């Protein structure tokens, strides 16, 4: 039996219930530990080893944690990898720097495990998600964000917005928007067309309000890709 058949068996058998509760978002969720606890007996049965490691990457002036899960067949030496990115918050109340990095690492690892084992229906930011209570007011937008070239990218976005402002975004924010769009699967030309279509202006002309709409729209697409 090759490693792909073994992974298929695990994907069919693994059960990781949402046994934890987020009081801010009022929903249940699963943790990295929940997934690993469910996976270990199946890994043993199939003679597989699971390794997880983190790597720090800088994209658009922001720090991202790249978590990589590697499944190794101890019988043949074959391996399969899956990776996921999560961005560190610049500041989070009541958390010091190691805690912020640790929280980011935990979420990136869970997304990587979700993708490897095909675990779906995962809430964004899970246990640490305060749904904008600290800084922003949550707002729902049902406008289709993706460009006309792909209907499958039509999504319903829920994002957090800062106060309205006419000030244009910084060069760092421009780079970050490109980076997030690239992670979502679009090239620079398509990103520019999508921004122009939705806001009727170029990326560098966006204000902070429009930037957060676009950024979070792409971010949801990235999360969707990693958890499918």
trRosetta pair geometry for C-beta under 8 A, 3 or more apart (Angstrom, degrees):
i j d omega theta_ij theta_ji phi_ij phi_ji
1 5 4.8 -115 -169 85 91 134
1 6 5.9 108 134 -56 115 88
1 46 8.0 -98 106 -149 136 90
2 5 5.3 99 58 9 68 101
2 6 7.2 -130 107 -3 37 92
2 73 7.6 -84 -172 -68 48 167
2 76 7.1 -28 -131 19 63 167
2 78 6.6 24 -167 23 83 171
3 6 5.4 -55 -148 39 37 114
3 7 6.2 38 153 -21 69 103
3 48 7.4 111 -137 -106 89 112
3 71 6.8 145 -175 117 118 108
3 73 4.3 -120 -85 -41 104 128
3 76 6.8 -126 -42 59 98 127
3 78 4.1 -146 -17 103 134 126
3 79 7.1 -123 -153 -80 171 13
3 80 6.0 179 135 -22 128 108
4 7 5.7 -49 -144 36 32 110
4 8 6.3 40 151 -24 62 103
4 80 7.4 116 -85 -66 67 138
5 8 5.5 -49 -150 32 32 117
5 9 6.6 36 151 -21 63 101
6 9 5.7 -50 -154 31 33 113
6 10 6.7 31 150 -17 64 103
6 46 4.2 126 -159 -172 112 131
6 47 7.8 -86 -130 56 150 75
6 48 6.0 157 143 -55 139 126
6 73 6.6 134 31 -100 154 109
7 10 5.6 -53 -150 36 37 111
7 11 6.2 39 152 -22 68 105
7 48 8.0 117 -73 -105 70 159
7 71 6.3 98 -90 115 112 164
7 80 6.2 -9 -65 32 153 158
7 116 7.7 -100 -151 174 119 81
8 11 5.7 -54 -148 35 30 113
8 12 6.6 25 155 -16 63 107
9 12 5.9 -62 -154 37 30 108
9 13 6.1 5 159 -3 67 118
9 42 7.6 -177 116 -167 93 110
9 46 6.4 161 74 -87 130 133
10 13 6.0 -72 -138 48 28 97
10 14 5.4 34 169 -38 72 111
10 39 7.0 42 -167 -139 124 83
10 42 4.7 118 -121 148 91 136
10 43 7.4 41 -107 -69 137 58
10 46 6.5 -79 -55 -4 105 155
10 48 7.7 -59 -51 34 143 156
10 117 6.3 -83 127 -127 106 94
11 14 6.5 -35 -120 19 20 111
11 117 5.7 179 -101 -166 71 56
11 118 4.6 45 -148 32 116 123
13 42 5.8 159 91 -110 122 131
14 35 7.8 31 174 -154 129 74
14 38 5.4 98 -163 134 84 116
14 39 6.0 6 -123 -90 124 70
14 42 6.0 -78 -80 -5 85 163
14 117 5.4 -36 56 -175 163 128
14 119 7.3 -77 107 -72 125 104
15 38 5.7 -142 73 -150 52 135
16 30 5.1 78 144 -157 102 156
16 34 5.1 108 -165 133 96 98
16 35 4.7 7 -121 -97 153 61
16 38 4.6 -136 -81 19 79 155
16 39 7.9 -1 -69 -40 117 83
16 117 7.9 79 -8 111 134 145
16 119 5.9 -16 48 -121 129 142
17 30 6.7 158 103 -89 30 112
17 34 7.2 -112 63 -174 55 130
18 28 3.9 107 132 130 116 103
18 29 5.2 -50 -149 -123 104 8
18 30 4.9 -93 -101 -44 57 80
19 28 7.3 33 -66 -171 7 114
19 30 6.8 57 19 -106 71 72
19 34 6.1 166 34 -115 107 133
20 28 6.6 136 75 -160 42 68
20 29 5.5 -41 75 70 96 71
20 30 6.8 133 23 -108 100 24
20 31 5.7 58 -6 -30 149 103
20 34 7.3 -128 -13 -45 109 137
20 127 6.7 -32 136 -84 138 109
21 27 7.6 -178 -148 99 61 28
21 28 5.5 -38 -96 -101 66 66
21 29 7.6 142 -101 21 19 74
22 25 4.5 12 112 42 125 99
22 26 7.1 -63 92 -6 79 16
22 27 5.5 1 49 59 107 71
22 28 7.6 180 12 -97 78 15
22 29 5.9 38 -23 2 111 120
22 123 7.2 -124 8 100 150 157
22 126 6.4 -154 -67 -178 134 51
22 127 5.9 -150 -94 -113 97 41
22 129 6.4 9 -161 59 148 95
23 26 7.0 25 -161 -77 31 54
24 129 6.5 -163 82 103 126 64
24 130 4.7 -92 -168 -130 162 52
24 131 5.6 179 143 14 104 104
24 133 6.4 -115 -153 -9 118 137
25 123 6.7 143 116 -177 160 146
25 129 5.6 18 -39 100 131 113
25 131 5.2 140 -88 -44 83 126
27 123 5.8 140 99 -74 141 154
29 122 7.4 71 -147 -153 99 66
29 123 5.1 -87 -96 34 121 120
29 126 4.6 171 153 -138 163 100
29 127 6.7 -143 72 -54 137 70
30 34 4.3 -121 -166 79 91 147
30 35 6.4 95 145 -49 123 84
30 110 7.8 162 103 -153 85 124
30 119 7.6 -82 67 168 148 142
30 122 7.5 -77 47 -116 96 90
31 34 4.7 111 53 -2 70 100
31 35 7.4 -134 99 -1 45 84
31 106 7.7 -30 -164 175 90 117
31 110 7.0 -98 -173 -96 39 133
31 126 7.5 145 -95 158 64 151
31 127 7.1 19 -94 -33 101 130
32 35 5.9 -57 -156 36 35 110
32 36 6.3 30 152 -16 69 109
32 106 5.5 -130 -8 -164 136 80
32 109 5.1 34 -118 101 140 114
32 110 4.5 -111 -76 -75 84 89
32 113 6.6 131 -134 11 77 148
33 36 5.7 -56 -142 40 33 109
33 37 6.1 37 158 -23 66 107
34 37 5.9 -55 -148 34 26 112
34 38 6.6 18 156 -12 61 109
35 38 6.0 -64 -154 40 30 106
35 39 6.0 24 154 -21 68 115
35 110 6.7 146 4 -133 143 77
35 113 4.9 103 133 141 156 146
35 114 7.7 -97 -102 -66 153 61
35 117 7.0 167 -164 39 115 151
35 119 6.7 -103 -113 -19 119 165
36 39 5.6 -59 -139 38 31 111
36 40 6.4 45 162 -40 66 97
36 50 7.8 -164 -128 94 86 146
36 113 7.5 -82 -60 -122 73 154
37 40 6.4 -40 -149 9 25 113
38 41 7.7 -64 -178 30 34 97
38 42 7.5 14 144 0 64 118
39 42 5.7 -76 -160 48 45 109
39 43 5.7 48 149 -29 82 107
39 50 6.5 25 135 -22 135 162
39 113 7.7 -110 -42 -157 151 118
39 117 6.8 -105 -96 -85 119 150
40 43 5.6 -52 -142 33 31 113
40 44 6.5 31 159 -19 64 104
41 44 5.7 -54 -152 35 33 113
41 45 6.4 35 152 -20 66 106
42 45 5.6 -49 -146 35 34 114
42 46 6.3 12 161 0 66 112
43 46 6.3 -73 -146 51 26 95
43 48 4.6 -103 -151 75 75 93
43 49 7.0 90 -180 -96 122 21
43 50 5.7 -86 -109 -16 147 107
44 47 7.6 26 -175 -72 29 36
47 73 6.7 51 108 -159 92 68
47 74 5.1 -114 167 49 90 101
47 75 5.3 57 121 -31 142 105
48 71 5.7 -10 -175 -171 124 92
48 72 6.6 145 -162 73 68 45
48 73 5.9 -38 -104 -97 77 52
48 74 6.9 -172 -106 -5 22 87
49 71 7.4 152 78 -158 49 45
49 72 4.4 -18 60 61 99 102
49 74 5.8 88 -20 -55 105 103
50 69 6.6 -18 -166 -168 95 97
50 70 7.3 148 -157 78 47 50
50 71 5.8 -16 -102 -102 72 68
50 72 7.8 -172 -75 20 26 76
51 69 7.3 152 82 -158 50 47
51 70 4.5 -15 62 60 100 102
51 72 6.8 34 -3 -8 108 115
52 67 6.5 -2 -170 -173 98 99
52 68 7.1 166 -149 84 51 48
52 69 5.3 -16 -99 -102 83 70
52 70 7.6 -175 -75 19 36 73
52 109 5.6 52 -174 -138 138 112
52 112 7.2 138 -132 89 102 138
52 113 7.8 -23 -97 -62 130 99
53 67 7.5 171 89 -149 33 57
53 68 5.6 -13 61 57 79 95
53 70 7.8 5 11 0 97 113
54 65 5.5 -26 -159 -168 113 101
54 66 6.9 136 -161 73 57 50
54 67 5.4 -27 -100 -96 74 69
54 68 7.8 173 -89 16 26 74
54 105 5.2 -32 -98 -132 150 109
54 108 7.1 96 -119 84 98 135
54 109 7.5 -60 -75 -64 98 99
55 65 7.5 137 69 -162 40 53
55 66 4.5 -25 65 64 92 104
55 68 7.1 27 1 -8 109 111
56 63 6.0 -23 -165 -162 103 101
56 64 7.3 143 -159 77 52 48
56 65 6.2 -32 -100 -102 62 60
56 66 7.5 -172 -83 17 11 83
57 63 7.5 139 77 -157 40 52
57 64 4.8 -26 69 67 90 100
57 65 7.8 158 23 -98 78 13
57 66 5.3 48 -5 -21 120 117
57 85 7.4 -58 51 -124 127 113
58 61 7.0 8 -179 -115 101 13
58 62 7.0 155 -154 73 63 33
58 63 6.0 -34 -98 -96 70 56
58 64 7.3 166 -95 18 19 82
59 62 6.0 -31 70 62 68 86
59 64 5.4 13 15 -7 112 130
59 87 8.0 -95 56 -100 109 106
59 175 8.0 -168 161 140 60 97
59 176 7.1 102 123 -120 82 65
59 179 4.2 143 167 -170 112 153
60 172 6.3 110 170 -177 79 65
60 173 7.7 62 174 -122 123 16
60 175 3.9 169 -125 113 84 91
60 176 3.3 150 141 -79 152 59
60 177 7.6 135 -126 7 156 42
60 178 7.1 157 -84 54 121 83
60 179 4.4 -128 -28 3 117 139
60 180 7.8 -39 1 -24 153 82
61 172 4.3 -36 26 -147 153 112
61 175 6.6 95 -2 77 96 130
61 176 6.7 -70 45 -60 90 103
62 87 5.5 4 146 -151 129 118
62 88 7.2 -175 176 52 87 80
62 90 7.9 -83 -126 -65 94 90
62 176 5.9 63 -4 -112 124 118
63 87 7.1 125 85 -156 51 67
63 88 4.5 -2 84 26 104 125
64 85 4.9 -3 177 -165 128 105
64 86 6.7 151 -158 75 77 31
64 87 5.1 -45 -99 -95 78 63
64 88 7.2 -148 -90 -3 27 78
65 85 7.2 150 77 -152 46 53
65 86 5.3 -17 57 62 95 87
65 87 7.9 175 15 -95 72 16
65 88 6.8 92 -23 -51 96 89
65 101 7.0 127 -67 -161 131 72
65 104 4.7 133 7 129 133 107
65 105 5.0 -115 178 -86 160 62
65 108 4.7 -145 101 -7 102 156
66 83 5.8 3 -178 -173 96 118
66 84 7.4 166 -152 81 55 35
66 85 5.4 -23 -98 -96 71 76
66 108 6.8 -152 -137 -177 14 144
67 83 6.7 161 85 -152 47 64
67 84 5.4 -13 59 59 95 85
67 85 8.0 178 19 -84 71 27
67 86 7.4 16 -3 9 109 105
67 105 6.5 121 -75 -160 115 62
67 108 3.7 146 -5 125 116 101
67 109 4.3 -138 -162 -77 157 55
67 111 7.2 123 57 57 124 89
67 112 4.5 -130 105 -14 102 139
68 81 5.9 -9 -173 -166 103 110
68 82 7.3 162 -152 82 59 36
68 83 4.5 -23 -98 -96 77 91
68 112 6.4 -163 -119 -142 17 151
69 81 6.8 156 83 -153 51 56
69 82 5.2 -9 57 59 99 86
69 83 7.6 -175 19 -80 66 41
69 109 7.3 107 -63 -155 100 69
69 112 4.4 155 -11 140 105 114
69 113 5.7 125 -68 -78 156 60
69 115 8.0 163 36 66 127 94
69 116 4.9 -83 91 -37 139 150
70 79 5.7 -2 -176 -173 96 120
70 80 7.4 163 -154 81 51 42
70 81 4.9 -16 -101 -99 76 84
71 79 6.3 157 81 -155 52 64
71 80 4.7 -6 54 55 106 91
71 81 7.6 -165 20 -74 70 37
71 116 6.6 148 -32 -168 120 130
72 77 7.2 -25 -168 -151 95 36
72 78 7.5 161 -152 86 51 44
72 79 4.7 -17 -99 -99 69 97
73 76 4.6 7 105 44 127 91
73 77 6.6 -36 76 23 83 14
73 78 4.5 19 28 54 123 87
73 79 7.1 -144 10 -71 74 48
74 77 7.9 41 -139 -70 22 46
80 116 7.3 134 116 -141 111 99
82 112 5.3 151 108 -167 90 77
82 115 4.6 -170 172 100 138 113
82 116 4.2 -164 30 -70 143 86
83 112 5.8 -28 -142 -114 22 113
84 108 5.0 175 99 -166 95 68
84 109 7.6 -175 58 -74 118 11
84 111 3.5 173 180 100 161 110
84 112 4.0 -138 8 -60 107 72
84 114 7.7 58 -65 44 154 97
84 115 6.3 165 -62 0 112 132
84 226 4.6 86 -119 -155 105 136
85 108 6.3 -31 -160 -126 14 113
85 111 8.0 -59 44 86 33 148
85 183 6.5 -82 46 -141 144 143
85 222 7.2 -53 62 171 106 133
85 226 7.8 -140 31 -79 65 146
86 104 4.8 178 111 -169 113 78
86 105 7.6 -164 62 -74 127 18
86 107 4.7 128 -120 92 163 106
86 108 3.8 -130 8 -65 112 90
86 111 6.7 153 -55 10 107 138
87 104 7.0 -96 104 -138 20 126
88 100 5.7 75 -160 144 98 107
88 101 6.1 -14 -110 -94 125 61
88 104 4.8 -58 -90 -58 67 162
89 92 4.7 76 89 -49 146 101
89 100 5.7 -117 55 -152 89 116
89 104 7.5 -164 1 -68 72 113
91 100 7.9 -78 -129 -93 24 149
92 95 4.3 3 89 44 106 126
92 99 7.8 -117 72 104 122 104
92 100 5.5 155 21 -101 117 103
92 103 7.7 -40 40 49 167 155
92 128 7.5 -8 -161 180 152 123
93 134 5.8 -174 6 -135 130 140
95 99 4.2 -132 -163 97 92 126
95 100 5.3 119 130 -61 122 78
95 103 7.1 -26 -155 -11 152 140
96 99 5.2 92 54 13 64 106
96 100 7.2 -121 106 -9 31 92
97 100 5.6 -54 -147 32 33 112
97 101 6.4 27 159 -14 67 105
98 101 5.8 -57 -147 41 33 108
98 102 6.0 34 155 -21 67 109
99 102 5.5 -53 -142 39 31 113
99 103 6.2 34 157 -21 65 105
100 103 5.9 -55 -149 35 27 110
100 104 6.4 26 153 -17 62 108
101 104 5.7 -57 -149 38 32 112
101 105 6.2 34 153 -21 66 107
102 105 5.6 -53 -146 36 31 113
102 106 6.3 34 155 -22 64 104
103 106 5.7 -51 -149 32 30 113
103 107 6.6 25 155 -15 63 106
103 128 5.2 53 -165 -46 135 160
104 107 6.0 -59 -151 37 30 107
104 108 6.3 28 154 -17 66 108
105 108 5.8 -57 -145 38 30 109
105 109 6.2 30 157 -20 65 108
106 109 5.8 -56 -149 36 27 111
106 110 6.5 27 154 -20 63 106
107 110 5.7 -53 -149 34 33 111
107 111 6.5 33 153 -19 65 104
107 125 6.6 -16 -120 -121 148 44
107 126 6.8 -180 -110 28 99 112
107 128 7.7 -84 -56 31 126 120
108 111 5.8 -54 -150 36 32 111
108 112 6.4 33 151 -19 65 105
109 112 5.6 -55 -149 36 33 112
109 113 6.3 31 153 -17 66 106
110 113 5.6 -54 -147 39 33 111
110 114 6.2 41 151 -26 65 103
110 122 7.3 161 139 -154 112 145
110 126 7.5 -9 83 -6 165 152
111 114 5.4 -48 -147 31 32 117
111 115 6.6 31 155 -17 63 104
111 122 7.4 175 -100 105 68 161
111 223 7.0 -99 -125 -137 129 71
111 226 4.5 14 173 138 111 133
111 227 6.3 -78 -144 -68 77 83
112 115 5.9 -56 -153 36 31 109
112 116 6.4 28 152 -18 65 109
112 226 7.4 -53 -76 -172 42 110
113 116 5.6 -56 -143 38 33 110
113 117 5.9 -3 170 12 70 112
113 119 7.0 4 123 24 82 129
114 117 6.8 -75 -137 54 18 85
114 118 7.7 31 170 -143 53 4
114 119 4.4 -97 -133 65 69 95
114 120 7.3 114 -173 -79 106 31
114 122 5.6 -49 -113 -36 154 150
114 226 6.8 70 77 134 113 81
114 227 4.6 -26 132 -126 136 74
115 118 7.6 21 -169 -74 24 41
115 226 5.2 -80 -59 -179 125 58
115 227 6.3 -95 -67 -97 74 23
115 228 7.2 20 -118 57 79 44
118 228 7.9 -9 -132 159 71 36
119 122 6.9 72 119 -56 94 113
119 227 7.3 -69 88 -160 66 85
120 227 6.0 109 -124 150 56 100
120 228 7.0 37 -103 -110 103 46
122 126 7.5 -46 178 -65 88 109
122 223 7.7 -133 83 174 107 107
122 227 5.1 -140 27 -130 121 145
123 126 5.3 119 84 -87 98 63
123 129 7.0 -122 141 24 109 155
124 129 6.4 106 103 -94 69 147
124 220 7.4 -62 -74 -107 144 76
124 223 5.9 -25 -100 -137 100 169
125 128 5.7 -93 170 74 92 82
125 129 3.6 116 98 -73 110 103
126 129 6.0 127 51 -4 16 111
130 133 4.5 -94 155 32 104 104
130 134 5.7 62 95 -18 147 97
131 138 5.8 -23 170 -59 87 139
131 160 7.9 165 -179 -77 41 117
132 135 6.8 -93 -157 63 61 64
132 136 4.2 -77 -148 79 104 81
132 137 6.2 121 149 -122 133 7
132 138 4.5 169 36 -55 148 82
132 160 4.1 177 -91 -117 117 123
135 160 7.6 76 83 160 91 136
135 162 7.7 -29 144 -105 104 79
136 160 3.8 103 93 173 141 107
136 161 5.8 156 -170 61 122 35
136 162 5.9 -74 -105 -81 111 47
137 160 7.5 147 69 -152 27 78
137 161 6.8 -35 67 60 74 86
138 158 6.9 11 -171 177 106 99
138 159 8.0 175 -146 99 67 26
138 160 5.8 -52 -98 -100 61 75
139 158 7.9 179 89 -154 38 64
139 159 7.1 -21 65 72 79 66
139 160 7.6 115 21 -126 77 31
139 161 5.2 -12 24 7 126 125
140 156 7.9 5 -171 169 99 96
140 157 7.9 162 -157 97 56 54
140 158 5.2 -27 -110 -110 76 85
141 157 5.4 -10 68 74 96 96
141 158 7.6 167 28 -96 67 37
141 159 7.0 -16 18 24 113 98
141 213 6.7 27 10 -139 165 109
142 156 5.5 -14 -127 -134 67 95
143 157 7.8 -35 59 34 71 108
143 198 7.2 113 136 -142 131 103
144 154 4.7 -36 -135 -135 110 94
144 155 7.6 116 -137 40 60 44
145 153 7.8 -92 81 140 80 96
145 154 7.9 147 39 -134 61 45
145 155 6.4 -29 31 53 107 91
145 157 6.0 46 -27 -24 133 136
145 194 7.1 47 158 180 71 117
145 198 6.2 9 -141 -91 62 146
145 213 7.9 -170 -110 154 122 90
145 214 7.5 155 -158 -120 123 55
145 217 4.0 -162 -162 -161 170 142
146 150 6.1 -74 156 76 133 90
146 153 3.2 146 -122 112 162 110
146 154 5.6 -111 38 -72 118 43
146 155 6.8 91 -22 6 109 86
146 194 6.6 -55 -156 -128 34 127
146 217 8.0 -167 -54 165 62 117
146 221 7.5 114 -79 -87 109 138
147 150 6.8 56 73 28 80 81
147 153 7.3 21 38 76 62 140
147 186 7.7 116 6 -121 123 136
147 190 5.8 -121 5 -172 157 92
147 193 5.6 50 -116 104 137 106
147 194 4.3 -95 -58 -85 96 90
147 197 6.3 124 -118 22 75 151
148 197 7.4 -167 -21 -131 95 164
149 190 6.9 -80 31 -133 142 118
150 153 4.6 62 100 2 110 109
151 154 5.7 -22 -172 -11 56 116
153 221 6.4 12 -149 -119 93 129
155 217 7.1 151 70 -157 121 79
155 220 5.9 168 147 110 155 128
155 221 6.5 -144 -18 -75 153 82
155 224 7.3 -135 -103 -36 138 157
157 213 7.5 101 113 -163 148 71
157 216 6.3 120 -174 115 121 97
157 217 4.9 -49 -95 -102 155 75
157 220 5.7 -167 -117 12 86 155
159 212 6.1 161 148 147 130 90
159 213 6.1 161 62 -115 152 45
159 215 7.9 124 -147 76 143 76
159 216 3.3 121 -117 95 125 159
159 217 7.1 -57 -49 -47 139 62
159 220 7.9 -106 -72 -34 94 120
160 212 6.9 -81 88 174 58 133
160 216 7.1 154 30 -82 61 154
161 209 5.8 34 -164 -140 110 78
161 212 5.4 152 -117 93 59 140
161 213 7.1 17 -98 -61 105 80
162 165 7.3 -18 109 -2 111 113
162 208 5.3 -43 63 137 131 123
162 209 6.5 -125 63 -84 79 62
162 212 6.1 148 4 -27 88 152
163 209 7.9 -81 113 -73 27 101
164 207 7.7 42 -168 122 62 140
164 209 5.1 6 -117 -58 61 144
165 207 5.4 -171 88 178 73 119
165 208 5.0 33 49 28 120 114
165 209 6.5 163 33 -22 68 96
166 207 5.7 -82 -143 -104 21 141
167 207 6.1 102 66 -139 43 91
167 208 6.7 23 73 -19 90 103
168 204 6.7 31 178 159 132 60
168 205 6.0 -75 -119 -147 121 30
168 206 6.6 101 -147 71 74 41
168 207 6.1 -80 -97 -92 39 55
169 173 4.0 -100 172 85 118 140
169 174 6.2 147 104 -52 114 74
169 177 7.8 71 113 -25 161 133
169 204 7.5 -131 61 -147 88 40
169 206 5.3 0 -1 85 119 92
169 207 6.9 147 -39 -155 79 17
169 208 6.2 133 -86 -82 86 55
169 211 4.6 105 -75 -71 143 145
170 173 4.8 101 55 6 75 100
170 174 7.2 -128 102 -6 44 86
171 174 5.4 -48 -151 30 37 117
171 175 6.6 37 152 -17 66 102
172 175 5.8 -55 -152 36 33 109
172 176 6.3 33 150 -20 65 107
173 176 5.4 -52 -144 37 34 114
173 177 6.3 39 155 -23 65 103
173 211 5.6 -5 167 -156 131 148
173 215 8.0 -75 -166 -67 90 133
174 177 5.9 -55 -152 32 29 111
174 178 6.7 28 151 -15 63 104
174 203 5.6 104 -138 137 93 114
174 204 5.8 8 -102 -91 138 71
175 178 5.7 -54 -152 37 34 112
175 179 6.3 35 151 -21 66 107
176 179 5.5 -53 -147 36 33 114
176 180 6.3 30 156 -17 67 105
176 215 7.0 10 122 -117 105 120
177 180 6.0 -53 -144 37 30 107
177 181 6.3 30 155 -17 62 109
177 191 7.5 142 137 178 90 131
177 195 7.9 60 155 -83 136 136
177 203 6.2 179 92 -156 143 120
177 206 7.9 103 -69 41 168 155
177 211 6.5 -104 -73 -150 130 86
177 214 5.9 27 -144 112 120 122
177 215 5.7 -92 -104 -83 81 84
177 218 7.4 129 -159 16 63 150
178 181 5.8 -61 -149 40 29 112
178 182 6.3 31 154 -22 66 106
178 188 6.1 7 -146 -112 111 89
178 191 6.2 126 -121 110 63 167
178 203 7.5 45 -59 -164 88 165
179 182 5.7 -53 -149 34 30 112
179 183 6.5 30 152 -18 63 104
180 183 5.6 -51 -150 36 34 113
180 184 6.5 35 149 -21 63 105
180 215 5.8 76 53 -146 165 69
180 218 4.3 111 132 106 103 133
180 219 5.9 -39 -164 -67 129 71
180 222 6.7 -93 -165 -33 77 138
181 184 5.5 -55 -151 34 34 113
181 186 4.9 -56 167 64 92 113
181 188 7.8 105 96 -103 128 43
181 190 7.9 -176 166 90 121 89
181 191 4.0 73 150 -107 160 126
181 194 7.7 174 -136 52 130 138
181 218 4.9 -85 -83 -120 57 148
182 185 7.8 109 179 -25 31 9
182 186 6.7 -100 -93 69 34 61
182 187 7.2 43 -111 -115 80 34
182 188 7.5 -5 -75 -62 101 67
182 191 7.5 -44 -52 -50 63 139
183 218 7.3 98 64 158 91 109
183 222 4.8 18 123 -107 110 125
184 218 4.5 -116 -32 -160 145 84
184 219 7.9 -82 -70 -58 114 17
184 221 3.9 51 -143 97 115 125
184 222 5.1 -84 -83 -59 72 77
184 225 7.1 168 -141 -13 49 135
185 221 7.2 -112 21 148 101 123
185 225 6.8 154 -36 -82 119 151
186 190 4.3 -124 -166 88 104 122
186 191 5.1 132 117 -59 125 80
186 194 7.0 -26 -161 -9 165 140
186 218 7.9 -96 25 -123 121 111
187 190 5.3 90 54 13 70 101
187 191 7.1 -128 102 -8 34 92
188 191 5.6 -55 -147 35 32 115
188 192 6.4 32 156 -20 66 105
189 192 5.9 -56 -154 34 30 110
189 193 6.6 28 151 -17 64 107
190 193 5.5 -55 -149 37 36 112
190 194 6.2 37 152 -22 68 105
191 194 5.8 -56 -149 35 30 111
191 195 6.4 28 155 -17 65 106
191 203 7.4 26 133 -72 102 133
192 195 5.9 -54 -147 37 30 110
192 196 6.2 31 154 -19 64 109
192 202 7.0 -9 -154 -141 95 78
192 203 6.3 -81 -112 -26 73 111
193 196 5.7 -55 -145 38 30 112
193 197 6.2 31 155 -22 65 108
194 197 5.8 -55 -146 34 29 111
194 198 6.3 16 161 -10 65 110
195 198 6.2 -63 -144 42 27 101
195 199 5.9 -27 177 29 67 112
195 201 7.5 -67 145 82 94 59
195 202 6.9 56 111 -161 124 30
195 203 5.1 37 122 -76 173 75
195 206 7.1 -79 -165 -60 122 124
195 214 6.1 18 -106 -118 93 146
196 199 7.2 -76 -124 58 16 75
196 200 6.8 47 -176 -117 54 21
196 201 6.9 -154 -120 63 58 17
196 202 6.5 4 -85 -88 91 48
197 200 7.9 5 -170 -66 11 53
198 213 7.9 -161 144 121 138 124
198 214 7.3 154 77 -89 147 96
199 206 6.3 24 135 -102 171 91
199 210 5.2 68 -114 -156 142 136
199 214 7.6 -51 -30 -58 130 120
201 205 4.1 -108 165 90 120 130
201 206 6.6 158 96 -69 118 58
201 210 7.9 25 59 154 122 169
202 205 4.8 89 59 7 76 107
202 206 7.8 -112 102 -28 46 78
203 206 6.0 -33 -166 -8 40 115
206 210 4.2 -133 -157 92 96 119
206 211 4.9 125 130 -63 128 77
206 214 6.9 -62 -131 6 158 139
207 210 5.3 89 51 16 67 101
207 211 6.9 -121 103 -10 32 94
208 211 5.4 -53 -144 33 32 117
208 212 6.5 28 160 -17 66 103
209 212 6.3 -59 -155 34 26 105
209 213 6.8 27 149 -18 61 106
210 213 5.5 -52 -152 33 37 116
210 214 6.4 31 154 -14 68 106
211 214 6.0 -62 -151 40 29 105
211 215 5.9 27 157 -20 68 112
212 215 5.6 -50 -132 40 32 112
212 216 5.9 23 169 -11 65 111
213 216 6.5 -66 -146 42 19 100
213 217 6.3 25 154 -24 60 111
214 217 5.6 -57 -149 32 29 116
214 218 6.6 22 158 -12 65 104
215 218 6.2 -62 -156 39 28 104
215 219 6.2 30 149 -24 65 110
216 219 5.1 -47 -138 35 38 119
216 220 6.4 43 159 -23 65 98
217 220 6.2 -54 -156 30 27 108
217 221 7.0 26 147 -15 59 105
218 221 5.5 -56 -155 35 39 114
218 222 6.5 42 149 -22 70 102
219 222 5.6 -51 -152 32 35 113
219 223 6.5 34 152 -16 66 103
220 223 5.7 -51 -146 38 34 111
220 224 6.2 39 152 -23 64 106
221 224 5.5 -54 -148 36 31 116
221 225 6.5 33 153 -21 64 102
222 225 5.8 -54 -153 33 31 110
222 226 6.4 23 154 -15 65 109
223 226 5.9 -61 -147 40 31 108
223 227 6.1 10 162 -5 67 115
224 227 6.4 -69 -140 45 25 98
224 228 6.4 31 161 -35 63 109
225 228 6.1 -56 -147 20 27 112
